[in-house]
Structures are given as structure tokens and as C-alpha cells.
Amino acid sequence: MEVAFLAPTTNVAQPAAALRQSTVAPGQQSASGFGVKAAAVASCAAAAVGLASSRKRSKTAARYTTQTILPSLAWIKTGVKASELQPKQLKALTLAGNDVLIGKTEAGALFCVGNLCPHIGTPMSEGADVIGDVIVCPLHGSSFKVTTGELLDWCVSPPVIGPLTGLIVEKKNLLVFEVRQGGFLGSGDVEVLVDTNAKKAYEAWYWKGLLDAQGKDDGTYY
């Protein structure tokens, strides 16, 4: 039996008769070819549906946390001595990720509060006034007891605008930290009791949004 071979564009030899039989005349289409194409289209469609379904199942919740961070309290030195502070004087510091404000009342009593006003986060160190044992926010006039953090007045200035801004934020007390004078008979640095895990606990929360941006525990981003 004679066997004809094609030019070396394929690695498999085929009988010439089989090649002639598989040729389709112009304008015509073989039923078997149509079936193969239909099967390929169906296969692609099924794969696309499967991929979409897989992506949908793998969507991450909008917010999640990686771990539970427990408080870890420690006395941290401020590098400031109580004798260096005058009555009504304020000094802002960051201790283990906590923004704090140490100062003295008009009577000279040492205190430490959070430096950020609970209204909109205005730094108290930027012009806050100390009246007796009360500290007054420089932006909207909110006032707090430095010994307890108790809220006394909420957004009282400027007139009209201050009270309006106060309506959109829940009223809160000012954060207060325990403070002491270190060293022999209080001759050392002022020390503040802070949660050294506060920053880590805050950053343990991840956000996954439209841009897929996620904050990581170390303060950086993916």
C-alpha cells in the first residue's frame, strides 16, 4: 500500500487518502469540526464560570483582625524632671506609641493626659490653656479635668460653629495617664504608666477595600 507524506510541518505521517478525505470544500463545514468547536466553546464557558465562582468564594471580609493584643502596662521615663516644668506649662511626648501631654496645674501639681482632644484630635500642646486643674482645647474650647479626664464643656467656641461641630462627634472624656516622679525622693525623671501594646493593638486591625490596601501590624502597608 502506498503512503504519501506531507512536507515536514508535522511530526506524524498520514495517508494521502485520509488527507483528501479531511479536506472541506469552500463554503462547506464538516459536522465533526463544528462539534469540536462547540465543545471547545462550552469548555471555555465552563472554565470562566468556575473561575468567577472561585473568586467569589475567596473574597475576604471587609474587616478582620489577625490576633488579640492584650494590654502591657509599664512605667516609661519621659526624660523630663518635674523641677523643669513650671505651673501651667505643658510638654508633648510620644511614649511607646502613645501621644501624651505632661504638665502642671496652676497649683504646681504634676499631671499627664492624652495630647489629642477627643473631639477631632487637635493636639492640646498647640495652645491649650491650663486653668486651675482644667485644661482647655485651643480649637473649640472643650475643657476637661486633668485629674480624671472628666468632660466639663464641649465645643463652646467659636459661637455657632463650635457647637455645630460638636454635634457630629460623640462626647468623650479626655484620656488620663498615671504619672509619678522617679528616682530617690522624686529627684529622677517623670515617669508615665502606659500600655506598650496600644499601637500594636490598633494596627492589628486590617482593612480590605476597593483598592485591596491592607495595613499591617508593623505600621506599613501591602
WOCORHU-V573247 format. One line per field, one symbol per residue. ss: DSSP state (~ for helix, > for strand, _ for the rest). burial: I if it has 24 or more other C-alpha atoms within 12 Angstrom, else O. A space follows every 10 residues. Layout:
ss->???
burial->???
//
This chain:
ss->__________ _____~~~~~ ~~________ ~~~~~~~~~~ ~~~~~~~~~~ ~~~~~~~___ __>>>_____ __>>>>>>>> >~~~_____> >>>>>__>>> >>>>_____> >>>>_>____ __>_____>> >__>>>____ __>>>_____ >>>_______ ~~~~~~~___ _____>__>> >__~~~__>> >>>>>__~~~ ~~~_>>>___ ____>_____ >_
burial->OOOOOOOOOO OOOOOOOOOO OOOOOOOOOO OOOOOOOOOO OOOOOOOOOO OOOOOOOOOO OOOOOOOOOO OOOOOIIIOI IIOOOOIIII IIIIIOOIII IIIIIOOOII IIIIIIIIII OOIIIOOIII OOIIIIIIII IIIIIIIOII IOIIIIOOOO OIOOOIOOOO OOIIIIIIII IOOOOOOOII IIIIIIOIII IIIIOIIOOO OOOIOOIOOO OO
//
